């Protein structure tokens, strides 16, 4: 074989080897680019997914806050309306009781209650408190409770009835319609089905 041919074969072999290496490097670069691109895409998808999740969590939190606020406002409105309804009912009841306090039945009930109170005090000195409109009944109340009884008006009795107090025994009996009406308020709230 001639030296030119040997040189040509050698150069061809080097060229072939260089082409193979070039092809292998290109393939390696393409594979590397594809892997990096895939990693970037995956990372982008993860980041986008995380961003979407954060945005959705923020939106859910905002909606939950708004719903809680609306629910609280609704509950407050219901509480307010319930209180208004209770006050309306008790205003009507007070009006009816004030009308009742002008009847003969009321006067009879006052005398009956005075007789019951007399049993608690046994002739000891007592003070009876009534509303100013009931002062015309004071003589009859004194007669029932005895001579040791004094009758005074009380500003905290607006509807009717009386309170009797014996300082010596430390006893107070309350036959006021005001107290009875106020005691019915709790019962009314429990039984009226006006629950919020």
Buried (B, 14 or more C-beta within 10 A) or exposed (E): EEEEEEEEEEEEEEEEEEEEEEEEEEEEEEEEEEEEEEEEEEEEEEEEEEEEEEEEEEEEEEEEEEEEEEEEEEEEEEEEEBEEEBEEBBEEBBEEBBEBBEEEEBBEBBBEBBEEBBEBBEEBBBBBBBBEBBEEBBEBBBEBBBEBBEBEEBEEBBBBBBBBBBEEEEBBBBBBBBBBBEEBBEEBBEEEEBEE
